[in-house]
Each structure stands twice: as C-alpha cells, then as structure tokens.
Amino acid sequence: MCKELNVDVLVIGAGPTGLGAAKRLNQINGPSWLIIDSNTKPGGLASTDTTPEGFLYDVGGHVIFSHYKYFDDCLDEALPKESDWYTHQRISYCRYKGLWVPYPFQNNISILSKDDQVKCIDALIDAALDARVANTKPQNFDEWNIRNVGAEITNIFMRPYNFKVWAVPPSQMQCSWLGERVAAPNLKSLVNNVIMNKVAGNWGPNATFRFPARDGTGGIWTAVAGTIPDHKKRFGKTGSVTKVNAIGHKVKLEDGTTIKYGKLISTIAVDSLVEMMGDSRGVKLSKELFYSSTNVIGVGIRGERPERIGDKCWLYFPENNCPFYRATIFSNYSPLNQPANNIELPTIQLANGQKADAAAKPGPYWSIMLEVSESSMKPVDQKILLAESIQGLINTEMVNPEDEIVSTYHRRFDHGYPTPSLERDGALSELLPHLYDQDILSRGRFGSWKYEVGNQDHSFMLGVEAVDNVVNGAVELTLNHPDFVNGRKNTERRLVDGAQVFQKQNLELRQK
Ligand SMILES: Cc1cc2nc3c(=O)[nH]c(=O)nc-3n(C[C@H](O)[C@H](O)[C@H](O)COP(=O)(O)OP(=O)(O)OC[C@H]3O[C@@H](n4cnc5c(N)ncnc54)[C@H](O)[C@@H]3O)c2cc1C
C-alpha cells in the first residue's frame, strides 16, 4: 500500500534555498516539516562532481560572498574549523588581444595599446557629456553599458563578453538588476591611471573569498544538510516529486508516497513546477521567462602549475578565439581539488590532440574549469565542445600544445542562468502571487528567477525568509527588495537567536 505523510510545511529541493528553509524550520521548532530532493546528494546547482581520476569540479565558478550573518552562522556551524577553509585573494584578469587586463576591464584600460586607450577615453568622455543632459533611464543592458563605460569599451568587452555569459544579446536584457554588480569607472582616476601607467586597485564585493578545503562547494551543502535531523530528510527516489496537486495540497513522489502539506516551499525551477501542477495559467506565464544552460568543462593536466598561471583564480574571455567566457584555476582553490602527486595516471592526449605514451605516471597535477553558456540564441555543438575548449585553451595561452591531459570532464546543466530579460518582471509579478495564493512559495535561483538574488547566500536566505513568511507573515526582503539587501550587511537574523542564546548559555553552564 502507498504511504501517506502529512506535514505543515513541505520543502522541495535540498539546494541552498531548500536547506535555508530547513535550517530555519529546525531552529524555530514550530510547524511540522520535511525536506525532500530527487538527488541522493544535497547541494543542487551548488554541488561538486569528482572525475574517475580524482579531479573535482563545481557547477562553474562558485565564490561565496555573503550579504547575511545568518548564512555565515550556518556555514560556520557546518564547517567550524579553520582547517575546513582556505581564504583566497581574488586574482582575476580579462584576456584581450593577447594581454591579461586586470579585472574589472573597464577600470584598467591603462594596460591596452595606446590606440585602444585613445578610443576608449574618447568614448568615455562622450558618455560623460551625454550623461549631463540625459533625462531618460537606459532601456536595456546594452544602453546601460554605453552610458556607463562608453561605446568603445562596450564594443570591445561588455557586449561580446556578456553575450558569451548570458547567451542573450545585452540589448534584450533589462538593466534594473545591475546594482552593485558592474564596476562603473571613474573617468578622472581612469585617465590618471592611463597617464601614470597604473592599474586600479581591487574592486567590488568579493575581493577575498573563502573556499572549502574538502569536497568543493558541494562539501558546504553536504555539511549543512548534515546538521539537519535525518528523519526530516528524504533524498533520492523517495524524495522525487512527480506531481503537485495544489487544490488538494498534496504532492506525489516517485516511490508512490503522497505528502499532504499546509504550505509548500518549492525550489524546483518554476517552469517545471507549474508543469507538474498542470496549471495552465502558470505555464503560460512561465513561457515568458528565459534561461540559459551552462556547460562545465574540466581539464586535468600533469605538471607543475606554470608560472604564467600563477595564483590566478578566475579569468574572463570576451573574444571568439575560445568558446568559454570564464576559466577557473580550480586546483588553486584547494590542494584536494586534484589527485595527490603520487597518484599515477596515464595521459589521455596532448593538448594539441596528439596521442601520448599511455603509461601511468605520477603528478603533480593542476586543473582548469571552463564555463560555456548555451541557449536558443546561442546554440552549442555538444559533440565538439570539449575539443573546441581545449583548442581555446591553447589559443589563449592557458595551456601549451604539448601539455599532458590526464582527465577531462563535460556536463551540461539545463537551467544555468535565469535571464533578467525585458519580460521577466512582468511575468514574475503575476506568476509568484498566483502560486502564493495557492499556498505555494516558489523560491530560489530558478524558483523565483531573480539573478540579482540568485547566488548561494541569497538563495539560502530566500528559503529562510519564506519560512518566516509562512510562520509569522514576515516580509521577504531578499525576494522583494534585492537592492536593499545587496546594499547592506544583513545582520538581524542569527542562527542562535533571542531566548535560544540564554538556553545555550544555561546548557553550557550546566555542562561545566
Ligand atoms: C554557472 C553557475 C555559477 C554560479 N556561481 C556562483 C557564485 O560564484 N557564487 C554563488 O554564491 N552562487 C553561484 N551560483 C548560484 C548557486 O549555484 C545557486 O545560488 C544555488 O545553487 C541555487 O540554489 P537553489 O536551492 O535555489 O536551486 P538549486 O541549486 O537548483 O536546487 C534545486 C533542488 O531541487 C531539486 N529538485 C528539482 N526537481 C525536483 C523534483 N521533481 N523533486 C524533488 N527535488 C527536485 C534539485 O535536485 C535541486 O537539488 C552559480 C550557479 C551557476 C549555475
């Protein structure tokens, strides 16, 4: 006989959003609840694969930059030891005409040729003059770029690079999501740097970052899931949702189990959710949302990390001499991201495609992780992508043609980037309330489809705030006010809060 369960709050998905919801429900210890995921492993898009040869790859470059104390509390609780983390200085460059231009490109045109410098400054002055008389807002991301960095930097970097990232032309994207994300240059200091031949200092929110010592980014989420009681989790086939009956407040699982719920916090991509619900209005609205897919390619190489790579973290590629928009030197993040030196591996091929002596030999090893976007506007030939990527690494002097490749990896993630398209906000402003009215809070990177609050810290807090909304009607700031949460340190919520602080202190005193 098929089982029927009953909970006040059901959380679908054990990615960062679902785990945020679960942590909050566990802390509050109020309504009954359960978290389920079709994967046996938690983490969703923030998990990590390991190749048979022992190289680790995240779903593209994942760097933690937290806007929230609550998120930090949960990570510190899950991975409490100093040795659980490495802290890195962001060392990031953009590849342009054979040069490594320090990130962000627009602030470092002093590196470019004199000819390019003149063109960029000329257009920047035009943009500054235009800005003085402009009385309208830019209508799309391309216009926003031209106004901020001028037509030339837009032509040589912003437009081609952003098309490579988003797989959507910037002219078809809105610009209200940008906030802190793009570094607008200061014309005076930029001209100063060009004349003095200097580069700009470190910019932006993630100048340093911490990375888990073991198991990649996915290790964080396995550890966070480990702090949740086992009887509240169902992962794998026993947690895989096949149907959502919104009227009956029931979900059906692959193993035949039915779960009745009071409120549903769903972190499944909202376009899939409305399909599972058979909700024709929801399906119609979700058709207005656009997304791109992400291909992650990994290349494991034998040899000492070359001098030209050094301690670079991640690199941007606007030009069409390689299919990837970003490369991460994943072996720089942790020595455990690749096999130990004494592990013997055969060479699969040289980077130039030639066969090599297949005898297994020891390391050392280093690795590169590449990201290639894909959409109906930017199709990708899956069959040749790996070979094209390796050729791209040679073209951009990331690897030498004779380098020995000992491991390769390619995986495509269908929902990669939720596009801030021109149509997005109109569709979301109807779709999310339509679901909310049916006791379904669709939240997360693709649950609520807002890229500007789609990183791990945001996603986690979308889950936490959804629970607070369910339990006491609290406003969901991250969902509804992205600029507000992104512009401040959000320290109000803590994992050990209010009366819990006293309970914890009393317990510690009694244990002494
Ligand atoms: C290329 C790329 C780069 C990124 N870079 C960064 C970065 O630098 N920094 C950063 O902080 N974040 C980054 N992110 C974002 C980060 O991965 C997301 O914030 C996070 O994974 C989103 O969490 P989520 O829980 O909303 O969704 P997901 O991680 O997608 O989780 C959804 C979960 O739902 C489950 N599910 C789906 N269907 C069902 C079903 N039918 N039944 C049961 N369960 C189901 C899935 O198995 C999954 O575990 C990046 C993401 C990508 C793709």
The ligand as an SDF file (V2000), in Angstrom:
LIG
                    3D

 53 58  0  0  0  0  0  0  0  0999 V2000
   27.3830   28.5310  -13.5620 C   0  0  0  0  0  0  0  0  0  0  0  0
   26.9700   28.9670  -12.2080 C   0  0  0  0  0  0  0  0  0  0  0  0
   27.8190   29.7770  -11.4570 C   0  0  0  0  0  0  0  0  0  0  0  0
   27.4500   30.1790  -10.1850 C   0  0  0  0  0  0  0  0  0  0  0  0
   28.3040   30.9500   -9.4540 N   0  0  0  0  0  0  0  0  0  0  0  0
   28.0040   31.2850   -8.1850 C   0  0  0  0  0  0  0  0  0  0  0  0
   28.9100   32.0120   -7.3830 C   0  0  0  0  0  0  0  0  0  0  0  0
   30.0010   32.3610   -7.8100 O   0  0  0  0  0  0  0  0  0  0  0  0
   28.5440   32.3090   -6.1070 N   0  0  0  0  0  0  0  0  0  0  0  0
   27.3530   31.9160   -5.5660 C   0  0  0  0  0  0  0  0  0  0  0  0
   27.1160   32.1730   -4.3790 O   0  0  0  0  0  0  0  0  0  0  0  0
   26.4620   31.2480   -6.3160 N   0  0  0  0  0  0  0  0  0  0  0  0
   26.7510   30.9190   -7.6020 C   0  0  0  0  0  0  0  0  0  0  0  0
   25.8450   30.2220   -8.3650 N   0  0  0  0  0  0  0  0  0  0  0  0
   24.4860   30.0460   -7.8530 C   0  0  0  0  0  0  0  0  0  0  0  0
   24.2290   28.8440   -6.9560 C   0  0  0  0  0  0  0  0  0  0  0  0
   24.5420   27.6490   -7.6040 O   0  0  0  0  0  0  0  0  0  0  0  0
   22.7430   28.9560   -6.6300 C   0  0  0  0  0  0  0  0  0  0  0  0
   22.5650   30.0470   -5.7820 O   0  0  0  0  0  0  0  0  0  0  0  0
   22.1310   27.8390   -5.9060 C   0  0  0  0  0  0  0  0  0  0  0  0
   22.5380   26.5690   -6.2840 O   0  0  0  0  0  0  0  0  0  0  0  0
   20.6210   27.9300   -6.0880 C   0  0  0  0  0  0  0  0  0  0  0  0
   20.0300   27.1760   -5.1080 O   0  0  0  0  0  0  0  0  0  0  0  0
   18.5280   26.6990   -5.1890 P   0  0  0  0  0  0  0  0  0  0  0  0
   18.3420   25.8810   -3.9860 O   0  0  0  0  0  0  0  0  0  0  0  0
   17.6580   27.8670   -5.4090 O   0  0  0  0  0  0  0  0  0  0  0  0
   18.3930   25.8320   -6.5160 O   0  0  0  0  0  0  0  0  0  0  0  0
   19.1220   24.5080   -6.9610 P   0  0  0  0  0  0  0  0  0  0  0  0
   20.5320   24.5100   -6.5070 O   0  0  0  0  0  0  0  0  0  0  0  0
   18.8430   24.3700   -8.4000 O   0  0  0  0  0  0  0  0  0  0  0  0
   18.3420   23.3690   -6.1490 O   0  0  0  0  0  0  0  0  0  0  0  0
   17.0850   22.8910   -6.5150 C   0  0  0  0  0  0  0  0  0  0  0  0
   16.9430   21.4720   -5.9810 C   0  0  0  0  0  0  0  0  0  0  0  0
   15.6490   20.9790   -6.3350 O   0  0  0  0  0  0  0  0  0  0  0  0
   15.7610   19.6090   -6.6250 C   0  0  0  0  0  0  0  0  0  0  0  0
   14.6540   19.1610   -7.4790 N   0  0  0  0  0  0  0  0  0  0  0  0
   14.3940   19.5060   -8.7510 C   0  0  0  0  0  0  0  0  0  0  0  0
   13.3220   18.8560   -9.2160 N   0  0  0  0  0  0  0  0  0  0  0  0
   12.8790   18.0840   -8.1930 C   0  0  0  0  0  0  0  0  0  0  0  0
   11.8110   17.1520   -8.0500 C   0  0  0  0  0  0  0  0  0  0  0  0
   10.9580   16.8930   -9.0480 N   0  0  0  0  0  0  0  0  0  0  0  0
   11.6500   16.5150   -6.8630 N   0  0  0  0  0  0  0  0  0  0  0  0
   12.4930   16.7580   -5.8160 C   0  0  0  0  0  0  0  0  0  0  0  0
   13.5280   17.6100   -5.9180 N   0  0  0  0  0  0  0  0  0  0  0  0
   13.7180   18.2650   -7.0810 C   0  0  0  0  0  0  0  0  0  0  0  0
   17.1070   19.5080   -7.3520 C   0  0  0  0  0  0  0  0  0  0  0  0
   17.6140   18.1780   -7.3170 O   0  0  0  0  0  0  0  0  0  0  0  0
   17.9700   20.5120   -6.5850 C   0  0  0  0  0  0  0  0  0  0  0  0
   18.7210   19.8880   -5.5590 O   0  0  0  0  0  0  0  0  0  0  0  0
   26.1900   29.8010   -9.6550 C   0  0  0  0  0  0  0  0  0  0  0  0
   25.3370   28.9850  -10.3950 C   0  0  0  0  0  0  0  0  0  0  0  0
   25.7220   28.5680  -11.6590 C   0  0  0  0  0  0  0  0  0  0  0  0
   24.8020   27.6880  -12.4310 C   0  0  0  0  0  0  0  0  0  0  0  0
  1  2  1  0
  2  3  1  0
  2 52  2  0
  3  4  2  0
  4  5  1  0
  4 50  1  0
  5  6  2  0
  6  7  1  0
  6 13  1  0
  7  8  2  0
  7  9  1  0
  9 10  1  0
 10 11  2  0
 10 12  1  0
 12 13  2  0
 13 14  1  0
 14 15  1  0
 14 50  1  0
 15 16  1  0
 16 17  1  0
 16 18  1  0
 18 19  1  0
 18 20  1  0
 20 21  1  0
 20 22  1  0
 22 23  1  0
 23 24  1  0
 24 25  2  0
 24 26  1  0
 24 27  1  0
 27 28  1  0
 28 29  2  0
 28 30  1  0
 28 31  1  0
 31 32  1  0
 32 33  1  0
 33 34  1  0
 33 48  1  0
 34 35  1  0
 35 36  1  0
 35 46  1  0
 36 37  1  0
 36 45  1  0
 37 38  2  0
 38 39  1  0
 39 40  1  0
 39 45  2  0
 40 41  1  0
 40 42  2  0
 42 43  1  0
 43 44  2  0
 44 45  1  0
 46 47  1  0
 46 48  1  0
 48 49  1  0
 50 51  2  0
 51 52  1  0
 52 53  1  0
M  END
$$$$
